Amino acid sequence: MPVPSALYVFPRSKRGEMVACLREVVAFRAAAQEASHVNEVPPGSDFLDEGTVRPSDSWISDTSYWVPRHLVESAWLEHAPFAFWLVDAIRPAAIAELGTHNGFSYFVFCETIVRLGLPTRTFALDSWQGDDQAGFYGADVYENVSTINKTDYSAFSTLLRGYFDDSLDSIPDGSIDLLHIDGRHGYDDVRHDFEAWRPKLSDRGVVIFHDIAEHQEGFGVWQFWEELAVQFPSFAFDHGHGLGVLAVGSRVPPRLRAFFDAGVENADQIKEFYLGRGRAVAKEYRVSVQAAEVPALQAEVSALRSELQNAGLRVEEKEREIALHESERLGLVDQVNSLHHSTSWRLTRPLRLASDLVHRRRD
Ligand SMILES: C[S@@+](CC[C@H](N)C(=O)[O-])C[C@H]1O[C@@H](n2cnc3c(N)ncnc32)[C@H](O)[C@@H]1O
């Protein structure tokens, strides 16, 4: 018995969606598997002692291959490999960051300290309200950062919530070896942040500036960077919106000096290497976002599967009903046929004709 085709339309289309979902789940699993190998470092590269500089190691170390533990949305993702290298290279006594938001760059610094066992203190400064360039956001952002900080880094890390300048008195002059400036990105903003915080730097002080390659309306870090880069030893990365590295102190850490020296000859190679490593980190972030979607997709797949099963059951039920009706219909047809062929039916035919005639006349 043919079943009305409309009954099949729903389950067939859902079947296509379900297959697509299953394919995605398989692809995510494969990507997650691949991701679990990324923290492996190439063999044979060991750490350098402070002051020992081998030219071939002047801009790459094991840390350049690390993948951050806390992957969150950030325009800074592609700078993690260089940041790992930098903290390893200069081994700062204290780090301050102006502009932390979700904590991506800040937790890269913190992670390096833990993994290398450094005695570094760190300070994250932010209003944790956002601004017109980064966008304004809710209290949950600070709460997430604070939870990670308490759980993983509370031994050495302090979050200073408020405007940058309000914390100037909390940090002693000459105490910071690494300052990251990533607040508002207008020329006046970045210039103000640099000038206000410069006294906090030690004589080994290094400053990194994010967004030096960003030229969109309202961004002026590039302009301030052009002024600074001719006054101090420096190196500029173009990828990831640009990152400027500036040695402001009179005593440039030896491995950083070697890096700057290598940068004179090998700038393209260095940029290309850290661009590649940065892209690998950004890819890890995308994979982690997709992997986080897997449980929801799996739930959707099993909901679709049971919907499909129910639809199948309903189709079977309808088929049974239709078969029953058909057999009832055929039974009635048989009864009618046998009635038509019966002797009594034939004998009573004149009576039926007469009755029809009477009815027609009355009408
Ligand atoms: C671009 S985000 C920082 C991004 C972060 N470094 C990362 O790794 O993704 C800029 C942050 O600076 C903060 N900010 C900007 N100006 C500030 C100021 N004067 N005082 C405190 N926070 C400020 C904003 O709240 C925002 O969270």
The ligand as a Tripos MOL2 file, in Angstrom:
@<TRIPOS>MOLECULE
LIG
   27    29     1     0     0
SMALL
NO_CHARGES

@<TRIPOS>ATOM
      1 C1         42.0170   46.3030   23.9030 C.3       1 LIG1
      2 S1         41.4560   45.8890   25.4820 S.3       1 LIG1
      3 C2         42.7480   44.9280   26.1560 C.3       1 LIG1
      4 C3         42.9340   43.6290   25.4440 C.3       1 LIG1
      5 C4         43.7890   42.6170   26.1640 C.3       1 LIG1
      6 N1         45.1440   43.0750   26.4000 N.3       1 LIG1
      7 C5         43.8160   41.2790   25.4220 C.2       1 LIG1
      8 O1         44.7810   40.5430   25.5630 O.co2     1 LIG1
      9 O2         42.8530   40.9500   24.7020 O.co2     1 LIG1
     10 C6         41.5130   47.4280   26.2660 C.3       1 LIG1
     11 C7         41.0710   47.4150   27.7220 C.3       1 LIG1
     12 O3         41.5400   48.6030   28.3240 O.3       1 LIG1
     13 C8         40.6080   49.0790   29.2530 C.3       1 LIG1
     14 N2         40.8690   50.5330   29.4180 N.ar      1 LIG1
     15 C9         41.0160   51.4430   28.4230 C.ar      1 LIG1
     16 N3         41.3680   52.6340   28.9500 N.ar      1 LIG1
     17 C10        41.4260   52.4610   30.2850 C.ar      1 LIG1
     18 C11        41.7720   53.3070   31.3950 C.ar      1 LIG1
     19 N4         42.1480   54.5930   31.2030 N.pl3     1 LIG1
     20 N5         41.7370   52.8020   32.6330 N.ar      1 LIG1
     21 C12        41.3720   51.5130   32.8400 C.ar      1 LIG1
     22 N6         41.0580   50.6640   31.8450 N.ar      1 LIG1
     23 C13        41.1000   51.1280   30.5820 C.ar      1 LIG1
     24 C14        39.2670   48.7020   28.7020 C.3       1 LIG1
     25 O4         38.3450   48.5250   29.7490 O.3       1 LIG1
     26 C15        39.5680   47.4090   27.9470 C.3       1 LIG1
     27 O5         39.2060   46.2950   28.7050 O.3       1 LIG1
@<TRIPOS>BOND
     1     1     2 1
     2     2     3 1
     3     2    10 1
     4     3     4 1
     5     4     5 1
     6     5     6 1
     7     5     7 1
     8     7     8 2
     9     7     9 1
    10    10    11 1
    11    11    12 1
    12    11    26 1
    13    12    13 1
    14    13    14 1
    15    13    24 1
    16    14    15 ar
    17    14    23 ar
    18    15    16 ar
    19    16    17 ar
    20    17    18 ar
    21    17    23 ar
    22    18    19 1
    23    18    20 ar
    24    20    21 ar
    25    21    22 ar
    26    22    23 ar
    27    24    25 1
    28    24    26 1
    29    26    27 1
@<TRIPOS>SUBSTRUCTURE
     1 LIG1         1 GROUP 0 **** ****
